[in-house]
Amino acid sequence: MRCLVPFFFALSVTPAVACETALLLTIDVSNSVDAAEYRLQTDGLADALRDPAIVDIMLRDRVAVAVVQWSGVADQVVAIPWERISHAGQLDQLSRRARTMERAFVLSGTATAEALLFSLAQFDAVADCKRKVIDISTDGTANAGGDVRLVRGRAERAGVTINGIGIESMGRTITNFLQSAVITRDGFVMTARMHQDYPAAIRAKILREISKVVG
């Protein structure tokens, strides 16, 4: 009697690419930022999202990106919701949205702690991403709200990295504030000399963040 040997067909399944990094970009729109300086920030962010090196990594690692505007104690808003990058067209669209997004707040203080608390709450929507990073840009030290060092501790316990850009008019006051009170142990600070230097700084900062360089 002929022996029938069972056999099985293996299904070829391409595994889904995991989200490597969730990057939350936060923009200071407090009273110290005038209309021209706001535009330098949004244009700089828009240009960075079109940079070929950044585009390549975001596509490869399926990076998730969102943008928050912040200023005073009760003044935080998600200006661009989370977008998981899977094709270059998404980054083109994000760049256009960043360039044209309206300013959310004017004539308000600088509540860094509340900005970070609000930002931490946004990561529930991207809990599957391996790394979670808050990119906070500011041209001032906190002059309202709670103790930012306590929020930094909460971020570290949650496994969230906080990095910063200090936009300086002179000296290193904002940079020193970010280094001493805001960034996490695995974070870093970049300094932009005036708002005119912000576009180059945000490009370098995003590239470093999504390239998995820490500290």
C-alpha positions in Angstrom: 0.0 0.0 0.0 1.3 3.4 -1.0 2.3 5.5 2.0 1.0 9.0 1.9 3.4 11.4 3.5 1.8 14.5 4.8 3.3 17.8 3.9 2.7 21.4 4.8 2.9 24.6 2.9 4.8 27.3 4.8 3.2 30.7 4.4 5.6 33.4 3.6 4.7 36.3 5.9 6.7 39.6 6.0 6.8 40.7 9.6 5.6 44.2 10.3 8.3 46.8 10.9 8.1 47.9 14.5 8.1 51.6 15.4 11.6 52.3 16.6 11.1 55.9 17.9 8.2 58.1 18.9 9.4 61.6 18.6 7.3 64.4 20.1 8.5 67.8 18.9 7.5 70.7 21.2 7.6 74.4 20.2 7.7 77.3 22.7 5.2 79.9 21.6 5.4 82.0 24.8 5.3 85.8 25.0 9.1 86.1 24.3 8.6 84.6 20.8 7.5 87.2 18.2 5.8 86.4 14.9 9.1 86.3 12.9 10.7 84.0 15.5 7.7 81.7 15.4 8.0 81.5 11.6 11.7 80.6 11.9 10.8 77.7 14.2 8.0 76.4 11.9 10.0 76.8 8.7 13.0 75.1 10.4 10.9 72.2 11.4 9.3 71.9 8.0 12.7 71.9 6.3 14.1 69.3 8.7 11.2 66.9 7.8 12.3 67.1 4.2 16.0 66.5 4.8 17.1 63.4 2.9 19.0 61.9 5.9 16.1 62.3 8.2 13.6 61.0 5.7 15.6 57.8 5.1 15.8 57.0 8.9 12.2 57.8 9.5 11.1 55.5 6.7 13.4 52.7 7.7 12.4 52.8 11.4 8.7 53.7 11.0 9.3 56.7 13.3 6.1 58.2 14.8 6.1 62.0 14.9 3.8 64.6 16.5 4.1 68.3 17.3 3.0 70.2 20.4 2.8 74.0 20.9 3.1 75.2 24.5 3.5 78.3 26.6 1.7 79.0 29.9 0.3 76.8 32.6 -2.9 75.9 30.8 -1.6 76.5 27.3 -0.6 73.3 25.5 -2.0 71.8 22.3 -1.3 69.0 19.9 -0.7 71.0 16.7 0.0 67.9 14.6 -1.2 64.5 15.9 0.9 61.4 15.8 1.8 60.2 12.3 3.6 56.8 11.9 5.9 57.3 8.9 5.6 54.5 6.3 6.1 56.4 3.0 7.8 59.6 1.9 4.5 61.3 1.0 3.6 61.4 4.7 6.7 63.5 5.4 6.0 65.9 2.6 2.5 66.4 4.0 3.9 66.8 7.6 6.4 69.4 6.3 3.6 71.4 4.7 1.5 71.2 7.8 4.4 72.3 10.0 5.1 75.3 7.7 1.5 76.5 7.7 0.3 75.6 11.2 -1.3 78.5 13.0 0.2 79.8 16.3 -1.8 78.4 19.2 -1.0 81.0 22.0 0.2 84.6 22.4 0.9 86.8 25.4 1.5 83.8 27.7 4.2 82.7 30.1 6.7 79.8 30.0 5.5 76.8 32.0 8.0 74.2 31.1 6.8 71.6 33.7 3.3 71.7 32.4 4.5 71.4 28.8 6.4 68.3 29.7 3.5 66.8 31.7 1.2 67.4 28.7 3.8 65.8 26.4 4.2 62.7 28.6 0.5 62.0 28.4 0.7 61.8 24.6 2.8 58.7 24.5 -0.2 56.4 25.4 -1.1 56.5 21.7 2.3 55.1 20.6 3.0 52.7 23.5 4.4 50.1 21.1 7.3 52.3 20.0 10.6 51.1 21.4 12.0 54.6 22.2 10.0 57.6 23.3 11.6 61.1 23.0 10.4 64.6 23.9 12.2 67.3 21.9 11.6 70.6 23.7 12.7 73.9 22.2 12.6 77.1 24.2 14.1 80.6 24.3 13.4 81.1 28.0 13.6 79.6 31.5 10.4 78.6 33.3 8.6 81.6 34.8 5.3 79.9 35.6 4.0 76.5 36.7 5.4 73.6 38.7 8.8 72.1 39.5 10.2 70.9 36.2 12.7 68.6 38.0 9.8 66.6 39.4 8.5 66.1 35.9 11.9 65.1 34.6 11.9 62.4 37.3 8.6 61.1 36.1 9.8 61.0 32.5 12.8 58.9 33.6 10.7 56.5 35.5 8.5 56.1 32.4 11.5 55.5 30.1 11.0 58.7 28.2 14.0 60.7 27.0 13.9 64.5 27.1 16.3 66.5 24.9 16.4 70.3 24.5 17.3 73.2 22.2 18.2 76.4 24.0 17.6 79.4 21.8 20.0 82.0 23.3 20.2 85.7 22.7 23.5 85.9 24.7 25.4 83.6 27.1 24.1 80.2 28.1 21.3 80.8 30.5 18.7 78.7 28.7 21.1 76.0 27.8 22.2 75.7 31.4 18.6 75.6 32.6 17.8 72.8 30.2 20.9 70.9 31.3 20.4 71.3 35.0 16.6 71.0 35.3 15.0 69.6 32.1 16.8 66.9 30.2 16.9 63.3 31.4 20.1 61.4 32.2 20.1 60.0 28.7 19.3 63.3 27.0 21.3 66.1 25.5 21.0 69.9 24.8 21.9 71.8 21.7 22.3 75.6 21.6 21.0 77.9 18.8 22.4 81.3 18.8 19.3 83.4 18.2 16.3 82.1 16.4 18.1 82.4 13.1 20.2 79.4 14.1 17.2 77.3 15.0 16.7 75.6 11.6 20.2 74.2 11.6 19.9 73.1 15.2 16.5 71.4 14.8 17.8 69.4 11.8 20.9 68.3 13.7 18.9 67.5 16.8 16.2 65.4 15.0 18.9 63.5 13.1 20.7 62.7 16.4 17.5 61.6 18.1 16.3 59.2 15.5 19.8 57.9 14.9 19.6 56.4 18.4 22.5 58.5 19.8 21.9 59.3 23.4 23.6 61.3 26.1 
